[in-house]
Amino acid sequence: MSRLDAEPARWSPATRQSARNAERFGIPAAGGLRFVDRTSAEPTGNLASAALRWSARLLVVASWASGAIFATYIIAFFGGAAIGDASQRWNGALPGLYDARSPSINLAIGAHFLAGGVLLLLGPIQLIGGVRRAVPWLHRGLGRIYVLSAGMAGLGGLAFIVGRGTIGGVLMDVGFGLYGALTVLCATMAYLRARSGRYERHRVWAIRLFALTIGSWLYRMEYGLWSVLFGGLGRGPGFSGWFDAVMVFFFYAPNLFIAELFIRAGRNGRGVLANGGAVALLLSASIFIVIATWMFTASIWGPRILAPSM
């Protein structure tokens, strides 16, 4: 029996039909922006669950704003350098990234960067329920671009690792390689679930994919914040320190954990204590993103967006 069969009899036929259509496409039946699966976001009627939903939305807004700035930086700096036939400048930002002797590998990592910028810009749009409801054709079209970009970013990064290897050696190769493989997996699963009409599962995989795609952006911010707080502690030449070793997995593994909290935000049956802990974690992540974004925009991203030749 459909969930809608149990809804109040006071619903008008038009309202009921609208809700049925929304249920068919995995879209919330009521107005407002929904960033999480409807089945995972049923109101519980208490302050803790409401705080959890809003803290999840705050994290999305903070991530989108920061990701958009970083994506602009990536496209302006790395893309501008390639168009200007000065890709050696890539090495000023990431040593050893560009090698004139390996044009195919340069192309792979260039595609990785370009696709990554697209992912950061489009990801949050795909998680907004209001967009899916009002313009479903836009959601589907951007979704195809998003999935293709995720595949391009993952495969481009993997090609770079296989062809040249990372600056951090075998451990970084493994950590980054797993990251690329998971990105391709989540993109594939999100696409297949949408094609098969399993929209609720599609959205779950899409949220996981978004959590992964922001990893490369968070990687730089986490390193920057660590340097401000602890200097060179745990860092070694060629990324050989213990902190470097942790970071090859830490820049995306916690994201997946937070994504699971995000998916389950407001689920019935969660206790106040569990919701409170999730709220604290989500708010802490939002605060970190805001502070780190300000630091990076002022010192690196902003100047290079305005003057890509730097």
NORTA-V168884 format. One record per pair of residues at least 4 apart in sequence whose C-alpha atoms are under 7 Angstrom apart, sorted by the first residue. I is the first residue (numbers start at 0). J is the second residue. If there is no record, write none. Layout:
i,j
I,J
I,J
//
This chain:
i,j
0,4
10,14
10,15
11,15
12,16
13,17
14,18
15,19
16,20
17,21
18,22
18,28
19,23
20,24
21,25
21,26
21,27
21,28
22,26
24,198
25,198
25,199
26,128
26,131
26,132
27,37
27,128
31,129
32,127
32,128
32,129
33,127
33,128
33,129
34,56
34,126
34,127
34,128
35,39
35,40
35,261
35,262
36,40
36,199
36,202
36,262
37,41
39,262
39,263
39,264
39,265
39,266
40,263
40,264
40,265
40,266
41,265
41,266
41,267
42,265
43,48
43,265
43,267
45,49
46,50
47,51
47,271
47,274
47,275
48,52
48,265
48,274
49,53
50,54
50,278
51,55
51,264
51,265
51,274
51,277
51,278
52,56
52,264
52,265
53,57
54,58
54,278
54,281
54,282
55,59
55,261
55,281
56,60
57,61
57,285
58,62
58,281
58,285
59,63
59,123
60,64
61,65
61,285
61,288
61,289
62,66
62,288
63,67
63,123
64,68
65,69
65,292
66,70
66,119
66,120
67,71
67,119
67,120
68,72
69,73
69,216
69,300
70,74
70,116
70,119
70,120
71,75
71,304
72,76
72,300
72,303
72,304
73,77
73,78
73,112
73,116
74,78
74,79
74,113
74,116
75,79
75,304
75,307
76,80
76,303
76,304
76,307
77,81
77,89
78,82
79,83
79,307
80,84
80,85
80,86
80,88
81,85
81,86
86,97
87,97
89,93
89,96
89,97
90,94
90,95
90,96
90,97
97,105
98,105
101,105
102,106
103,107
104,108
104,159
104,162
105,109
106,110
107,111
107,155
107,156
107,158
107,159
108,112
108,155
108,156
108,159
109,113
110,114
110,151
110,152
110,155
111,115
111,151
111,152
111,153
111,155
111,156
112,116
112,152
113,117
114,118
114,148
114,149
114,151
114,152
115,119
115,152
116,120
117,121
117,148
118,122
118,145
118,148
118,149
118,212
119,213
121,125
121,145
122,126
122,209
123,127
125,138
125,142
127,131
128,132
129,133
130,134
130,135
130,138
131,135
131,138
134,138
135,139
136,140
137,141
138,142
139,143
140,144
141,145
142,146
143,147
144,148
145,149
146,150
146,186
146,190
147,151
148,152
149,153
149,182
149,183
149,186
150,154
150,183
150,186
151,155
152,156
153,157
153,179
153,180
153,182
153,183
154,158
154,179
155,159
156,160
156,179
157,161
157,176
157,179
158,162
159,163
159,164
160,164
160,165
160,172
164,168
164,172
165,171
165,172
166,237
167,171
167,237
167,238
167,239
168,172
169,173
170,174
171,175
171,247
172,176
173,177
174,178
174,247
174,248
175,179
175,247
176,180
177,181
178,182
179,183
180,184
181,185
182,186
182,208
182,211
183,187
184,188
185,189
185,204
185,207
185,208
186,190
186,208
187,191
188,192
188,204
189,193
189,201
189,204
189,205
190,194
191,195
192,196
192,197
192,198
192,200
192,201
193,197
193,198
193,201
197,201
198,202
199,203
200,204
201,205
202,206
203,207
203,262
204,208
205,209
206,210
206,258
207,211
207,255
207,258
208,212
209,213
210,214
210,254
210,255
210,258
211,251
211,254
211,255
213,217
214,218
214,250
214,251
215,219
216,220
217,221
217,250
218,222
218,250
219,223
220,224
220,291
221,225
222,226
223,227
224,228
224,291
225,229
225,230
226,230
226,231
233,240
233,241
233,242
233,243
234,238
234,239
234,240
234,241
234,242
234,243
235,239
235,240
238,243
239,243
239,244
240,244
241,245
242,246
243,247
245,249
246,250
248,252
249,253
251,255
252,256
253,257
254,258
255,259
256,260
257,261
258,262
259,263
260,264
260,277
269,273
269,274
270,274
271,275
272,276
273,277
274,278
275,279
276,280
277,281
278,282
279,283
280,284
281,285
282,286
283,287
284,288
285,289
286,290
287,291
288,292
289,293
290,294
291,295
292,296
293,297
294,298
295,299
295,300
296,300
296,301
297,301
298,302
299,303
300,304
301,305
302,306
303,307
303,309
//
